[in-house]
Amino acid sequence: MVHIALPESAINPAKALSKPGYFADTGIPALIREMMALGCTGGPKQMVAKIAGGSKIMDPKNVFNIGNRNILAIKKILWKYGVSPRSEDVGGTMSRTVTINAQTGKITLSSPGRADWSI
């Protein structure tokens, strides 16, 4: 799992080196490399991607549009690797907490005031 905060690492190359998961353009390739190093067979095209997040929590007037920019950057990078997201729950104005069951691949999302749901 990668928790991306910003789409592009060019704004802080030093941070991208120390925390590649902070940026979409460094986090996704780092995750794929790590998965391959840990024995994922078949390459990225055999991997399953699920995307959650990208809401407008701290930018109600869409000044920076970080959530949408992150979603687009993630999809573009995944496409470059030949990976299509199997499912997603993105955008909107609510925060999400993500829980992953590594054995089953089930992703459970939760948000204050809402029942848990899966993607």
Secondary structure, DSSP 8 states (H G I E B T S, - for coil): -----BS-GGG-HHHHHH-GGGBHHHHHHHHHHHHHHTT--S-GGG--EEEEE---SS-TT-SS-HHHHHHHHHHHHHHHTT--EEEEEE-SS---EEEE-TTT--EEEEETTEEEEE-
